[in-house]
Amino acid sequence: MNVLHTEPGGSLTPLWVLLAVTALGTAIDSVLRTPGDALSIVLGGAVVGLGGIGPYVYSKRRYGKLEVTEETLRIGKERFALADLDPAPLEEQAAGQRFTGTVGGWFGDRASDVRVAGGQWGAAVGDRYVIVKERGQPGYVAVATQDPPQLARLLHDLVRRAPEAREG
């Protein structure tokens, strides 16, 4: 299958920031030769930070990776056949309609029907989404992406062509 679009699930920036802060704290402690346990506090904070940030970064990269082929949309471990997607929500977004706020508040009366795709428990701060809907399913699915208008246009074009490809 030909991959048309791919995005990593998450950034390694939080890990690099934590490591930089740890290195800076260690360097300052070494230069100032502070009495007491300043170095152990810095290193202890790094271990605690890695315990929280490490799993977050790993899960974001694993469950949020996006891949679009001519026939499927894959987010993490979840796959959608493009022929099964409803083009209406994609058409609105491809035309430039922008959704803001939290995932649960985007569609007003349909808010409780929006879930995050790919196995994520919920929306992360700063994520931007394209909303898709499977035909015959009651709920909407939020797909995290770096460029929602671009992904919406690509998916809209592919979804419109998907039934023709299936019949042919």
N, C-alpha and C positions, 0 to 999 in steps of 0.2 A: 504494500500500500504506500502511496505517495503522501508524505506528510506535507501539508500545506502551511501549517502554522503551529508553532510550539512556544511555550513560555515556561520558565522554571517556576516551581511552586512557591518559592520564597527566596529571600535574600540571606546571605551569610553576614550581612552588615552587623546585626546584633552580636554575633560571636566576635567579630573583629574589634568592635568597640569595647567589649568586655576585656578582651586580651590586651588592647592598647591601654586601657585604664589600669589593668593589673601591672603591665610593664612600667607604666609611668609611676605608679605607686611604689613599686619595687625600686626603681631608679632614684626616686626622691628619698626613700628610706635609706638607700645605700649612700647617697651623697651627704645627707644631713646626719647620718649615723645617730638617729634618734634613740634615746634610751627606752627600754621597755619592749613591748610586743607589737610595735607598729607593723613590722613585716608580716608577722603571723596573722594580724588582723586583715591586712591587704590580701594575703593569699587565702585566708579563710573566706573572705568575701568573694573572691574569685571562684572558689569551689562551690559555694552556695549559689552564686550567679550562674555558673555552668550547669548546675543541677536544675535550674529553672529555665534558662534560655536554651540550653542544648536540646531538650526534648521539643520545645516550641519550634525551633528552627528545623529540626529533623522532620517533625510531623507536617509543617507547612510545605517543605520541599517535597515530601512524599505524597501527601494527600491533595496538594494544590497544583501539581504539575498539569499543564494544559496541552493537549495535542489534538489537532484537527486534521483529519484526512478527508478524502473525497466522499467517504461513506459514514464516518463516525466522528463523534465529539467525545473525547476522553478527558476526564478530570480525575486525577488520582487513580483510584481503583474503580471508578464508575464510568460506564460507557453508554452513549446514546446514539442510536441510529439516526442519521440526519433525516431520513425519510419519515421518521416517526415524530419529528418536531413540528409544532405549529408555527407557521411563518408570521402570524399577526404580531406577537410581541417583538419579534426581531425586526419587522418592518418599521414599527414605531421607533425603535432604538437606532436603526440604520438611518432613519430620516433626521436624526439629531436629538430626539427626545432624551433627556438626561434624567436619571433617577438619582436622588440624593437621600441621605439619611441612613437609617439602619435598615437592614434587610427586612425586618418585620414590619416596617412602616411604609414601604414603597408603594404598595398597591391599595392602601386604604382598606376597603371592605374585604379585599383578598389577602390582607397582610399575614394572616395566620397560615396561609397556604404556601408561603415562600420558605424554602429551605436551602442551605448551602450545599452545593454539589461536591462530590469527591470524598466524602467521609469525614469532613470537618464537622466539629460539633456546633460551630456557630461562626458568625462573622468576626473577622479580626479588624482592629482599628486601622484605618487607612486603605482597606481593600475597596476596589471599585468593581462593579458587577455588570454582567449582561444577564438578562432574565430570559430563560427559555421555558417552554411548556411542551410536554409530550402530549400528542393527540390522544384523547380518551382518558387522560389522567386528570384528576381534579386540581392538583397543586402546581405551583410554579417552582422553578429551580434557579438559584442564583449562582452564576459561574464567575468566579474571581478572575480578573484579567487586568493587565497593565494599561490597555487601550480599549475601553469599551466600544467606542464608535467603530473602530477598525474591525474588531471581532464581530460585532453585530452585522456589519456590512458583509463580511466574508460568510458568516453562517446564513444570513438571509439569502445570498446568492446560491449557496450550496443547497439549502433546504428547498428553494424553488425548483432547482434542477433535479433533486433527489427522486421525486416520484417518476419523472420522465426516465431517469436512468433505471429505476426498478422495473418499469413496464417494458423497456426496450431490451 
